[in-house]
Amino acid sequence: MTGTKTRAMWSVGLAATLLCAALAPAGAAAQGWGRGRGGEGLMLPALLRSANLTPDQETRMHDILKARRTAARPIVQSLRQAQQDLADRLLANGTVAMADVQPQLDRINQLRGQLLQNSAQATLDIRAILTPDQVAKAADTKDKLRQLRQQTRQLLSPTQP
């Protein structure tokens, strides 16, 4: 291939990679409360299962989560729009520099921060309805899950010489 064709292919590949990076996180952020990939997240669902909530606590927890999801919905919509704006800017005609996309990146980071705060507040609200024993049980489960993930990574990672 000629140098121009190779550069064009690299440009298209880079643009596709940037688009994927820009658009993928909105879905993970929209899920909230422990469904993100690769990280620990808040792991709320698994931790609460281990805490053995009473029926009253279950009802209160569902009310808290419903209110937080309602509050998160417009943020998620704004995040998706900001990510689409970034994708549009990255693929705009002409030269695009980091300074050209920085406003979109700042907005995306701001919105992700709002989602994280919303998620953390939901967790704090739910924690407030738990007994100290339930919090301790959830903490113990969190530690065990973390150890299990570390063991899994060690088993699946290639051995180092």
LUMTI-930036 format. One line per field, with one value per atom (N, C-alpha, C): residue number from 1; residue in three letters; atom name; x, y, z. Coordinates in nm, 3 decimals, always signed. Example, Ala and Ser with C-alpha at 12.3 -4.5 7.8 and 13.67 -1.06 7.14 Angstrom:
pake = c(1;1;1;2;2;2)
pavo = c(ALA;ALA;ALA;SER;SER;SER)
tortor = c(N;CA;C;N;CA;C)
x = c(+1.319;+1.230;+1.320;+1.285;+1.367;+1.290)
y = c(-0.569;-0.450;-0.330;-0.225;-0.106;+0.003)
z = c(+0.780;+0.780;+0.780;+0.708;+0.714;+0.787)
END
This chain:
pake = c(1;1;1;2;2;2;3;3;3;4;4;4;5;5;5;6;6;6;7;7;7;8;8;8;9;9;9;10;10;10;11;11;11;12;12;12;13;13;13;14;14;14;15;15;15;16;16;16;17;17;17;18;18;18;19;19;19;20;20;20;21;21;21;22;22;22;23;23;23;24;24;24;25;25;25;26;26;26;27;27;27;28;28;28;29;29;29;30;30;30;31;31;31;32;32;32;33;33;33;34;34;34;35;35;35;36;36;36;37;37;37;38;38;38;39;39;39;40;40;40;41;41;41;42;42;42;43;43;43;44;44;44;45;45;45;46;46;46;47;47;47;48;48;48;49;49;49;50;50;50;51;51;51;52;52;52;53;53;53;54;54;54;55;55;55;56;56;56;57;57;57;58;58;58;59;59;59;60;60;60;61;61;61;62;62;62;63;63;63;64;64;64;65;65;65;66;66;66;67;67;67;68;68;68;69;69;69;70;70;70;71;71;71;72;72;72;73;73;73;74;74;74;75;75;75;76;76;76;77;77;77;78;78;78;79;79;79;80;80;80;81;81;81;82;82;82;83;83;83;84;84;84;85;85;85;86;86;86;87;87;87;88;88;88;89;89;89;90;90;90;91;91;91;92;92;92;93;93;93;94;94;94;95;95;95;96;96;96;97;97;97;98;98;98;99;99;99;100;100;100;101;101;101;102;102;102;103;103;103;104;104;104;105;105;105;106;106;106;107;107;107;108;108;108;109;109;109;110;110;110;111;111;111;112;112;112;113;113;113;114;114;114;115;115;115;116;116;116;117;117;117;118;118;118;119;119;119;120;120;120;121;121;121;122;122;122;123;123;123;124;124;124;125;125;125;126;126;126;127;127;127;128;128;128;129;129;129;130;130;130;131;131;131;132;132;132;133;133;133;134;134;134;135;135;135;136;136;136;137;137;137;138;138;138;139;139;139;140;140;140;141;141;141;142;142;142;143;143;143;144;144;144;145;145;145;146;146;146;147;147;147;148;148;148;149;149;149;150;150;150;151;151;151;152;152;152;153;153;153;154;154;154;155;155;155;156;156;156;157;157;157;158;158;158;159;159;159;160;160;160;161;161;161)
pavo = c(MET;MET;MET;THR;THR;THR;GLY;GLY;GLY;THR;THR;THR;LYS;LYS;LYS;THR;THR;THR;ARG;ARG;ARG;ALA;ALA;ALA;MET;MET;MET;TRP;TRP;TRP;SER;SER;SER;VAL;VAL;VAL;GLY;GLY;GLY;LEU;LEU;LEU;ALA;ALA;ALA;ALA;ALA;ALA;THR;THR;THR;LEU;LEU;LEU;LEU;LEU;LEU;CYS;CYS;CYS;ALA;ALA;ALA;ALA;ALA;ALA;LEU;LEU;LEU;ALA;ALA;ALA;PRO;PRO;PRO;ALA;ALA;ALA;GLY;GLY;GLY;ALA;ALA;ALA;ALA;ALA;ALA;ALA;ALA;ALA;GLN;GLN;GLN;GLY;GLY;GLY;TRP;TRP;TRP;GLY;GLY;GLY;ARG;ARG;ARG;GLY;GLY;GLY;ARG;ARG;ARG;GLY;GLY;GLY;GLY;GLY;GLY;GLU;GLU;GLU;GLY;GLY;GLY;LEU;LEU;LEU;MET;MET;MET;LEU;LEU;LEU;PRO;PRO;PRO;ALA;ALA;ALA;LEU;LEU;LEU;LEU;LEU;LEU;ARG;ARG;ARG;SER;SER;SER;ALA;ALA;ALA;ASN;ASN;ASN;LEU;LEU;LEU;THR;THR;THR;PRO;PRO;PRO;ASP;ASP;ASP;GLN;GLN;GLN;GLU;GLU;GLU;THR;THR;THR;ARG;ARG;ARG;MET;MET;MET;HIS;HIS;HIS;ASP;ASP;ASP;ILE;ILE;ILE;LEU;LEU;LEU;LYS;LYS;LYS;ALA;ALA;ALA;ARG;ARG;ARG;ARG;ARG;ARG;THR;THR;THR;ALA;ALA;ALA;ALA;ALA;ALA;ARG;ARG;ARG;PRO;PRO;PRO;ILE;ILE;ILE;VAL;VAL;VAL;GLN;GLN;GLN;SER;SER;SER;LEU;LEU;LEU;ARG;ARG;ARG;GLN;GLN;GLN;ALA;ALA;ALA;GLN;GLN;GLN;GLN;GLN;GLN;ASP;ASP;ASP;LEU;LEU;LEU;ALA;ALA;ALA;ASP;ASP;ASP;ARG;ARG;ARG;LEU;LEU;LEU;LEU;LEU;LEU;ALA;ALA;ALA;ASN;ASN;ASN;GLY;GLY;GLY;THR;THR;THR;VAL;VAL;VAL;ALA;ALA;ALA;MET;MET;MET;ALA;ALA;ALA;ASP;ASP;ASP;VAL;VAL;VAL;GLN;GLN;GLN;PRO;PRO;PRO;GLN;GLN;GLN;LEU;LEU;LEU;ASP;ASP;ASP;ARG;ARG;ARG;ILE;ILE;ILE;ASN;ASN;ASN;GLN;GLN;GLN;LEU;LEU;LEU;ARG;ARG;ARG;GLY;GLY;GLY;GLN;GLN;GLN;LEU;LEU;LEU;LEU;LEU;LEU;GLN;GLN;GLN;ASN;ASN;ASN;SER;SER;SER;ALA;ALA;ALA;GLN;GLN;GLN;ALA;ALA;ALA;THR;THR;THR;LEU;LEU;LEU;ASP;ASP;ASP;ILE;ILE;ILE;ARG;ARG;ARG;ALA;ALA;ALA;ILE;ILE;ILE;LEU;LEU;LEU;THR;THR;THR;PRO;PRO;PRO;ASP;ASP;ASP;GLN;GLN;GLN;VAL;VAL;VAL;ALA;ALA;ALA;LYS;LYS;LYS;ALA;ALA;ALA;ALA;ALA;ALA;ASP;ASP;ASP;THR;THR;THR;LYS;LYS;LYS;ASP;ASP;ASP;LYS;LYS;LYS;LEU;LEU;LEU;ARG;ARG;ARG;GLN;GLN;GLN;LEU;LEU;LEU;ARG;ARG;ARG;GLN;GLN;GLN;GLN;GLN;GLN;THR;THR;THR;ARG;ARG;ARG;GLN;GLN;GLN;LEU;LEU;LEU;LEU;LEU;LEU;SER;SER;SER;PRO;PRO;PRO;THR;THR;THR;GLN;GLN;GLN;PRO;PRO;PRO)
tortor = c(N;CA;C;N;CA;C;N;CA;C;N;CA;C;N;CA;C;N;CA;C;N;CA;C;N;CA;C;N;CA;C;N;CA;C;N;CA;C;N;CA;C;N;CA;C;N;CA;C;N;CA;C;N;CA;C;N;CA;C;N;CA;C;N;CA;C;N;CA;C;N;CA;C;N;CA;C;N;CA;C;N;CA;C;N;CA;C;N;CA;C;N;CA;C;N;CA;C;N;CA;C;N;CA;C;N;CA;C;N;CA;C;N;CA;C;N;CA;C;N;CA;C;N;CA;C;N;CA;C;N;CA;C;N;CA;C;N;CA;C;N;CA;C;N;CA;C;N;CA;C;N;CA;C;N;CA;C;N;CA;C;N;CA;C;N;CA;C;N;CA;C;N;CA;C;N;CA;C;N;CA;C;N;CA;C;N;CA;C;N;CA;C;N;CA;C;N;CA;C;N;CA;C;N;CA;C;N;CA;C;N;CA;C;N;CA;C;N;CA;C;N;CA;C;N;CA;C;N;CA;C;N;CA;C;N;CA;C;N;CA;C;N;CA;C;N;CA;C;N;CA;C;N;CA;C;N;CA;C;N;CA;C;N;CA;C;N;CA;C;N;CA;C;N;CA;C;N;CA;C;N;CA;C;N;CA;C;N;CA;C;N;CA;C;N;CA;C;N;CA;C;N;CA;C;N;CA;C;N;CA;C;N;CA;C;N;CA;C;N;CA;C;N;CA;C;N;CA;C;N;CA;C;N;CA;C;N;CA;C;N;CA;C;N;CA;C;N;CA;C;N;CA;C;N;CA;C;N;CA;C;N;CA;C;N;CA;C;N;CA;C;N;CA;C;N;CA;C;N;CA;C;N;CA;C;N;CA;C;N;CA;C;N;CA;C;N;CA;C;N;CA;C;N;CA;C;N;CA;C;N;CA;C;N;CA;C;N;CA;C;N;CA;C;N;CA;C;N;CA;C;N;CA;C;N;CA;C;N;CA;C;N;CA;C;N;CA;C;N;CA;C;N;CA;C;N;CA;C;N;CA;C;N;CA;C;N;CA;C;N;CA;C;N;CA;C;N;CA;C;N;CA;C;N;CA;C;N;CA;C;N;CA;C;N;CA;C;N;CA;C;N;CA;C;N;CA;C;N;CA;C;N;CA;C;N;CA;C;N;CA;C;N;CA;C;N;CA;C;N;CA;C;N;CA;C;N;CA;C;N;CA;C;N;CA;C;N;CA;C;N;CA;C;N;CA;C;N;CA;C;N;CA;C)
x = c(+0.083;+0.000;+0.088;+0.033;+0.107;+0.098;+0.186;+0.187;+0.058;-0.004;-0.130;-0.242;-0.249;-0.353;-0.332;-0.208;-0.178;-0.217;-0.181;-0.219;-0.370;-0.439;-0.585;-0.645;-0.593;-0.643;-0.617;-0.498;-0.466;-0.559;-0.588;-0.678;-0.818;-0.867;-0.999;-0.999;-0.895;-0.885;-0.879;-0.801;-0.792;-0.926;-0.993;-1.123;-1.223;-1.222;-1.313;-1.284;-1.156;-1.117;-1.163;-1.141;-1.183;-1.335;-1.406;-1.552;-1.598;-1.538;-1.575;-1.547;-1.431;-1.396;-1.491;-1.534;-1.621;-1.764;-1.810;-1.950;-1.976;-1.883;-1.906;-1.940;-1.873;-1.897;-2.038;-2.112;-2.246;-2.334;-2.325;-2.405;-2.367;-2.239;-2.194;-2.236;-2.222;-2.260;-2.411;-2.485;-2.630;-2.677;-2.601;-2.640;-2.628;-2.520;-2.500;-2.487;-2.463;-2.462;-2.405;-2.280;-2.205;-2.208;-2.255;-2.260;-2.154;-2.063;-1.956;-1.863;-1.781;-1.690;-1.552;-1.485;-1.345;-1.314;-1.394;-1.365;-1.457;-1.429;-1.511;-1.645;-1.647;-1.772;-1.816;-1.941;-1.991;-2.042;-2.060;-2.100;-2.222;-2.306;-2.418;-2.510;-2.551;-2.644;-2.589;-2.467;-2.409;-2.393;-2.352;-2.330;-2.461;-2.566;-2.694;-2.756;-2.732;-2.783;-2.720;-2.594;-2.526;-2.571;-2.632;-2.671;-2.806;-2.877;-3.007;-3.101;-3.145;-3.234;-3.370;-3.432;-3.569;-3.662;-3.787;-3.881;-3.895;-3.898;-3.907;-3.783;-3.667;-3.543;-3.543;-3.593;-3.601;-3.688;-3.802;-3.893;-3.826;-3.764;-3.696;-3.582;-3.507;-3.397;-3.449;-3.556;-3.613;-3.661;-3.718;-3.761;-3.641;-3.534;-3.412;-3.357;-3.346;-3.291;-3.379;-3.510;-3.601;-3.581;-3.571;-3.550;-3.416;-3.312;-3.179;-3.175;-3.243;-3.248;-3.320;-3.427;-3.500;-3.410;-3.333;-3.241;-3.128;-3.087;-2.976;-3.017;-3.142;-3.188;-3.150;-3.177;-3.138;-2.986;-2.913;-2.767;-2.716;-2.772;-2.732;-2.765;-2.881;-2.916;-2.818;-2.782;-2.684;-2.547;-2.510;-2.383;-2.380;-2.487;-2.493;-2.481;-2.550;-2.542;-2.400;-2.338;-2.201;-2.105;-2.125;-2.039;-2.064;-2.188;-2.216;-2.153;-2.159;-2.095;-1.944;-1.884;-1.741;-1.710;-1.790;-1.770;-1.783;-1.883;-1.901;-1.779;-1.729;-1.615;-1.489;-1.470;-1.352;-1.350;-1.466;-1.473;-1.511;-1.502;-1.534;-1.430;-1.470;-1.376;-1.267;-1.150;-1.038;-0.958;-0.867;-0.779;-0.850;-0.833;-0.892;-0.779;-0.766;-0.663;-0.730;-0.649;-0.701;-0.778;-0.730;-0.799;-0.941;-0.962;-1.093;-1.193;-1.146;-1.235;-1.236;-1.149;-1.140;-1.271;-1.348;-1.478;-1.571;-1.573;-1.657;-1.604;-1.473;-1.414;-1.444;-1.434;-1.465;-1.611;-1.701;-1.843;-1.870;-1.808;-1.824;-1.774;-1.658;-1.605;-1.695;-1.751;-1.842;-1.966;-2.022;-2.142;-2.113;-2.000;-1.962;-1.945;-1.889;-1.875;-2.010;-2.107;-2.242;-2.304;-2.283;-2.336;-2.270;-2.141;-2.070;-2.121;-2.142;-2.197;-2.337;-2.419;-2.553;-2.549;-2.460;-2.447;-2.396;-2.298;-2.245;-2.352;-2.431;-2.537;-2.641;-2.675;-2.769;-2.713;-2.585;-2.522;-2.525;-2.495;-2.500;-2.642;-2.739;-2.879;-2.919;-2.877;-2.910;-2.833;-2.709;-2.630;-2.696;-2.761;-2.826;-2.943;-3.000;-3.111;-3.063;-2.933;-2.878;-2.838;-2.839;-2.788;-2.635;-2.567;-2.421;-2.377;-2.453;-2.418;-2.431;-2.532;-2.551;-2.439;-2.397;-2.286;-2.159;-2.136;-2.017;-2.021;-2.137;-2.152;-2.125;-2.176;-2.153;-2.004;-1.939;-1.795;-1.714;-1.754;-1.686;-1.704;-1.823;-1.850;-1.767;-1.758;-1.678;-1.533;-1.478;-1.339;-1.320;-1.414;-1.405;-1.415;-1.504;-1.516;-1.388;-1.329;-1.203;-1.092;-1.084;-0.984;-1.009;-1.134;-1.170;-1.130;-1.155;-1.115;-0.963;-0.890;-0.744;-0.696;-0.755;-0.718;-0.749;-0.863;-0.901;-0.801;-0.764;-0.666;-0.533;-0.492;-0.364;-0.372;-0.485;-0.499;-0.504;-0.565;-0.584;-0.472;-0.386;-0.280;-0.164;-0.099;+0.018;+0.127;+0.197;+0.303;+0.419;+0.476;+0.589;+0.718;+0.819;+0.945;+1.021)
y = c(-0.118;+0.000;+0.124;+0.227;+0.353;+0.417;+0.513;+0.583;+0.654;+0.712;+0.785;+0.690;+0.574;+0.477;+0.422;+0.395;+0.344;+0.446;+0.572;+0.678;+0.691;+0.679;+0.689;+0.574;+0.453;+0.339;+0.356;+0.406;+0.431;+0.536;+0.638;+0.745;+0.690;+0.607;+0.549;+0.456;+0.377;+0.288;+0.365;+0.472;+0.554;+0.619;+0.669;+0.731;+0.630;+0.509;+0.405;+0.371;+0.362;+0.332;+0.443;+0.567;+0.680;+0.685;+0.652;+0.649;+0.543;+0.426;+0.320;+0.364;+0.425;+0.472;+0.581;+0.665;+0.775;+0.729;+0.630;+0.592;+0.478;+0.391;+0.273;+0.305;+0.399;+0.417;+0.461;+0.522;+0.568;+0.452;+0.341;+0.225;+0.172;+0.165;+0.116;+0.212;+0.340;+0.438;+0.436;+0.412;+0.411;+0.294;+0.186;+0.071;+0.101;+0.169;+0.209;+0.090;+0.119;+0.026;-0.111;-0.113;-0.236;-0.316;-0.262;-0.341;-0.301;-0.214;-0.176;-0.293;-0.285;-0.394;-0.367;-0.474;-0.465;-0.414;-0.328;-0.271;-0.328;-0.292;-0.339;-0.270;-0.144;-0.070;-0.067;-0.052;-0.051;-0.187;-0.279;-0.418;-0.427;-0.328;-0.321;-0.443;-0.490;-0.604;-0.728;-0.766;-0.885;-0.864;-0.745;-0.718;-0.719;-0.666;-0.664;-0.803;-0.887;-1.025;-1.094;-1.064;-1.129;-1.073;-0.954;-0.889;-0.939;-1.018;-1.073;-0.963;-0.880;-0.769;-0.820;-0.744;-0.773;-0.726;-0.771;-0.723;-0.570;-0.509;-0.363;-0.298;-0.353;-0.298;-0.313;-0.426;-0.447;-0.339;-0.311;-0.210;-0.073;-0.038;+0.092;+0.102;-0.009;-0.010;+0.014;-0.054;-0.037;+0.106;+0.166;+0.306;+0.399;+0.375;+0.455;+0.441;+0.317;+0.293;+0.353;+0.345;+0.403;+0.554;+0.618;+0.764;+0.801;+0.725;+0.754;+0.729;+0.626;+0.602;+0.716;+0.763;+0.876;+0.999;+1.022;+1.136;+1.119;+0.995;+0.968;+0.975;+0.952;+0.943;+1.065;+1.189;+1.303;+1.318;+1.277;+1.283;+1.185;+1.065;+0.965;+1.014;+1.075;+1.127;+1.236;+1.324;+1.429;+1.369;+1.262;+1.196;+1.135;+1.070;+1.012;+1.121;+1.233;+1.342;+1.400;+1.415;+1.468;+1.373;+1.244;+1.147;+1.149;+1.168;+1.181;+1.308;+1.417;+1.541;+1.522;+1.447;+1.419;+1.338;+1.235;+1.152;+1.235;+1.324;+1.411;+1.501;+1.555;+1.646;+1.571;+1.449;+1.371;+1.337;+1.324;+1.286;+1.402;+1.523;+1.641;+1.658;+1.722;+1.750;+1.843;+1.827;+1.913;+1.857;+1.937;+1.898;+1.917;+1.820;+1.828;+1.808;+1.903;+1.896;+1.870;+1.836;+1.810;+1.931;+2.050;+2.171;+2.180;+2.121;+2.124;+2.034;+1.926;+1.831;+1.843;+1.925;+1.936;+1.977;+2.070;+2.103;+1.980;+1.897;+1.777;+1.680;+1.666;+1.577;+1.626;+1.756;+1.813;+1.787;+1.804;+1.782;+1.635;+1.545;+1.402;+1.367;+1.419;+1.392;+1.448;+1.565;+1.625;+1.537;+1.491;+1.407;+1.272;+1.214;+1.087;+1.107;+1.220;+1.252;+1.262;+1.324;+1.334;+1.196;+1.108;+0.971;+0.897;+0.916;+0.851;+0.901;+1.032;+1.088;+1.034;+1.024;+0.971;+0.826;+0.749;+0.609;+0.597;+0.679;+0.676;+0.718;+0.819;+0.863;+0.753;+0.682;+0.570;+0.466;+0.437;+0.339;+0.386;+0.514;+0.569;+0.565;+0.598;+0.594;+0.452;+0.355;+0.215;+0.169;+0.208;+0.172;+0.222;+0.336;+0.395;+0.310;+0.224;+0.140;+0.003;-0.022;-0.151;-0.146;-0.262;-0.273;-0.282;-0.256;-0.272;-0.413;-0.515;-0.653;-0.673;-0.614;-0.627;-0.555;-0.441;-0.369;-0.452;-0.513;-0.597;-0.717;-0.778;-0.893;-0.851;-0.736;-0.686;-0.657;-0.600;-0.571;-0.701;-0.801;-0.931;-0.992;-0.984;-1.035;-0.959;-0.826;-0.744;-0.791;-0.815;-0.860;-0.997;-1.086;-1.219;-1.212;-1.127;-1.111;-1.052;-0.958;-0.898;-1.005;-1.088;-1.195;-1.294;-1.325;-1.418;-1.362;-1.232;-1.169;-1.172;-1.146;-1.150;-1.291;-1.390;-1.529;-1.564;-1.520;-1.546;-1.483;-1.357;-1.290;-1.365;-1.411;-1.485;-1.616;-1.685;-1.811;-1.793;-1.683;-1.661;-1.581;-1.521;-1.441;-1.532;-1.493;-1.573;-1.563;-1.672;-1.673;-1.586;-1.515;-1.428;-1.506;-1.490;-1.564;-1.518)
z = c(+0.000;+0.000;+0.000;-0.054;-0.054;+0.082;+0.106;+0.235;+0.265;+0.164;+0.182;+0.222;+0.155;+0.189;+0.330;+0.364;+0.498;+0.603;+0.582;+0.676;+0.687;+0.576;+0.577;+0.658;+0.640;+0.715;+0.865;+0.899;+1.039;+1.097;+1.020;+1.066;+1.092;+1.000;+1.019;+1.141;+1.156;+1.272;+1.403;+1.404;+1.524;+1.556;+1.454;+1.475;+1.530;+1.477;+1.525;+1.671;+1.705;+1.843;+1.937;+1.896;+1.979;+1.994;+1.888;+1.897;+1.996;+1.989;+2.083;+2.226;+2.247;+2.381;+2.428;+2.335;+2.372;+2.400;+2.326;+2.338;+2.436;+2.457;+2.541;+2.686;+2.752;+2.895;+2.932;+2.843;+2.880;+2.922;+2.852;+2.889;+3.025;+3.053;+3.184;+3.294;+3.269;+3.369;+3.392;+3.286;+3.298;+3.386;+3.384;+3.464;+3.613;+3.649;+3.788;+3.882;+4.004;+4.115;+4.084;+4.040;+4.038;+3.910;+3.801;+3.679;+3.578;+3.619;+3.528;+3.503;+3.400;+3.367;+3.422;+3.462;+3.495;+3.633;+3.688;+3.818;+3.922;+4.045;+4.154;+4.156;+4.115;+4.126;+4.270;+4.294;+4.430;+4.474;+4.380;+4.407;+4.497;+4.494;+4.586;+4.581;+4.464;+4.465;+4.537;+4.509;+4.573;+4.723;+4.760;+4.902;+4.979;+4.919;+4.989;+5.000;+4.901;+4.912;+5.033;+5.058;+5.170;+5.304;+5.305;+5.431;+5.484;+5.405;+5.448;+5.496;+5.404;+5.437;+5.482;+5.572;+5.612;+5.500;+5.501;+5.398;+5.400;+5.519;+5.527;+5.466;+5.495;+5.437;+5.286;+5.238;+5.092;+5.027;+5.088;+5.034;+5.035;+5.147;+5.157;+5.056;+5.039;+4.943;+4.801;+4.765;+4.631;+4.609;+4.713;+4.702;+4.680;+4.753;+4.738;+4.596;+4.549;+4.415;+4.306;+4.324;+4.225;+4.218;+4.333;+4.335;+4.273;+4.301;+4.247;+4.096;+4.049;+3.904;+3.833;+3.895;+3.837;+3.830;+3.934;+3.935;+3.833;+3.809;+3.717;+3.571;+3.542;+3.403;+3.318;+3.362;+3.278;+3.266;+3.368;+3.361;+3.256;+3.254;+3.156;+3.014;+2.998;+2.867;+2.824;+2.917;+2.885;+2.854;+2.925;+2.901;+2.760;+2.724;+2.589;+2.482;+2.503;+2.407;+2.401;+2.516;+2.520;+2.449;+2.463;+2.396;+2.245;+2.204;+2.061;+2.005;+2.082;+2.040;+2.023;+2.115;+2.105;+1.980;+1.957;+1.837;+1.711;+1.708;+1.591;+1.572;+1.681;+1.672;+1.629;+1.679;+1.643;+1.495;+1.435;+1.294;+1.204;+1.256;+1.175;+1.066;+0.958;+0.849;+0.899;+0.843;+0.879;+0.995;+1.040;+1.149;+1.283;+1.370;+1.504;+1.604;+1.694;+1.798;+1.933;+2.032;+2.166;+2.218;+2.190;+2.236;+2.178;+2.061;+1.998;+2.070;+2.130;+2.194;+2.347;+2.401;+2.547;+2.613;+2.555;+2.618;+2.628;+2.526;+2.531;+2.636;+2.643;+2.743;+2.885;+2.905;+3.037;+3.075;+2.980;+3.006;+3.039;+2.963;+2.989;+3.128;+3.165;+3.299;+3.408;+3.386;+3.483;+3.501;+3.391;+3.399;+3.464;+3.430;+3.496;+3.645;+3.684;+3.826;+3.895;+3.827;+3.883;+3.901;+3.803;+3.816;+3.931;+3.946;+4.057;+4.191;+4.202;+4.326;+4.353;+4.250;+4.264;+4.315;+4.256;+4.295;+4.439;+4.474;+4.611;+4.711;+4.675;+4.767;+4.786;+4.680;+4.693;+4.789;+4.776;+4.864;+5.008;+5.030;+5.166;+5.223;+5.139;+5.184;+5.222;+5.145;+5.176;+5.299;+5.308;+5.427;+5.554;+5.547;+5.664;+5.715;+5.631;+5.676;+5.724;+5.715;+5.758;+5.905;+5.967;+6.104;+6.097;+6.208;+6.208;+6.168;+6.210;+6.172;+6.021;+5.960;+5.816;+5.740;+5.790;+5.728;+5.738;+5.853;+5.872;+5.778;+5.763;+5.673;+5.528;+5.488;+5.352;+5.331;+5.431;+5.421;+5.409;+5.484;+5.475;+5.336;+5.282;+5.147;+5.044;+5.060;+4.968;+4.969;+5.088;+5.098;+5.032;+5.054;+4.993;+4.841;+4.790;+4.645;+4.585;+4.655;+4.608;+4.602;+4.706;+4.707;+4.593;+4.571;+4.463;+4.326;+4.305;+4.178;+4.161;+4.269;+4.262;+4.229;+4.290;+4.261;+4.116;+4.067;+3.928;+3.832;+3.858;+3.772;+3.774;+3.892;+3.900;+3.823;+3.830;+3.759;+3.608;+3.565;+3.420;+3.355;+3.433;+3.374;+3.333;+3.226;+3.184;+3.291;+3.307;+3.407;+3.361;+3.455;+3.427;+3.448;+3.360;+3.379;+3.501)
END
